[in-house]
Amino acid sequence: MKEITVVGLGAGDFEQLPMGVYRTLKNAKEVYMRTLDHPVVAELQKEGVSFISFDEVYEKHDEFLPVYQEIASTLIEKAEKEPVLYAVPGHPLVAEMTIQLLIEAEKKGEIQLSIEGGQSFLDAMFTTLKIDPIDGFQMVDGATFSVHHVHMQNHLLIAQVYDQISASHVKLTLMEKYPDDYEVTIVTAAGSKEEVIKTVPLYELDHVVEINNLTTVYVPPVQDAKEALKEFSTLREIIATLRSPEGCEWDRAQTHESLTRYLLEEAHEAIQAVNEQDDDHMIEEFGDLLMLVLMNAQIGEDEGYFNLEDIIQAINEKMIRRHPHVFGDVHVESVAEINANWEKIKKEEHQNHEDEPVLKGEYRAASSLQTSYNYQKKAAKLGFEWGTTEAFWGKVEEELAELKEAIEKGTKEEQIEEFGDVLMTLVNVARHYKISAEEAMVLANAKFAKRFGYVEQQVKGSWEDYSVEALLQFWREAKEKEGESL
């Protein structure tokens, strides 16, 4: 069996090297080393320890993963002839990708792996910074981390910040969430005689000279929730507070039912912001929608029926399930195939409910237009639909004629019924042409409000002083101005 033994050289000076590791190194004929750039290497070389480094491998690749893969492959190949001793900085199981690759090889039965100790640089970092990780601690790779995975209330250590370029990447990534002047601490060679500590505002992070492969950036936790307004957990905590006994009476009184009108209103306002291509307005309106989702989630949690995690799990499962071409092995050639797969999967999801009415679940209390669209779309999928475009328009003309007759001769109930038939027929025409009746109505309302607002601005004094023709002229002016702005 191929044997590979891994030892950690610790994070600091020669004096801090564990005795067991020292003896292993002294007794070895040769030691493979990921990099010679470590404080104890020179001292060990003076004592006769022979190192074979992989520093040159770093020059062959533009990314780290291929470097680590080549190192691991080389070690496994060398182990075919004789047992291999491999040394790494710090502790072998802390921020060492080559060791993780070797562990995977051991799981496959390719090698026999033995891992010996070594002081982790984390011990030195906690001592230098005087922090207790039990308060909440994260360590990330500066080359690959996403700030969206960072919890601002935790101590954050960012390793692999080895030069100005990587420091610049870390700075720009952190600025997505932290203020530009948020203070961070740069620690180089923690726990050694060469240790350097410097605290700077975030915007100066990539201007510090003392940055090398022994550098780690420390970001302290925020001390006030107002400093973490970009944190999702802050919004959740705010909603929970508003719903708590010490919170707001209005928020505490809300139910799923009472919030439906606000969901509809905010959805319409979000659509308006999108149509206006107004980024600031979109931020505000999408935020209002998110707040309402979290409010409903909190109500569900308060009542003991479901919580936000249930909602997130359900949508994650659905997205993965309905995108097998992304998360599975299904191959598609076009958007049409994606849509076909989506509908097929939806049908399979509902196959256990075949005894239920076809239109169940399609009703929307907040929008009769959307309900009409849902009903007719569902029916059309079963073949209940006009065969030609002319038939759609013929139905519109038929319903309009019946409405005119009801207006002239019918009762109020008959007039309401026939007017509803006209609306439903128009919604069906919209569906046929792939037009959203709901969206069209929202846009029409917004357009009316905008034009009427212009008319209102032109009216000086009393409305009664203006004829209908004068008001319509203002309306035409509003339309002309819209045309000029396009």
Protein Blocks (a to p, Z undefined) as FASTA:
>chain_A
ZZdddddebjbdfklpcfklmmmmmmpmbdcdfbfcbfklmmmmmnopacddfklmmmmp
cbfklmmmmmmmmmmmmmmmpccddddehjfkgopaklmmmmmmmmnopaccdddedddf
klmmmmmnopafknopadddfklpcfklpcfkbccddehilbfklmmmmmmmmmmmmcfk
lccdddehehiaklccddddfklmmmcfbbcfkbccdddddfbfklmmmbmklmmmmmmm
mmmmklcfklmmpcfklmmmmmmmmmmmmmmmmmnopaklmmmmmmmmmmmmmmmmmmmm
mnopacfklmmmmmmmmmmmmmmmlmmmbdcfbfklmmmmmmmmmmmmmmmmmmpcfkgo
kacfklmklmmmmmmmmmmmnopacfbfklmmmmmmmmmmmmmmmmmmmcfklmmmmmmm
mmmmmmmmmmmnopafklmmmmmmmmmmmmmmmmmmmpgcjfklpcfklmmmmmmmmmmm
mmmmZZ
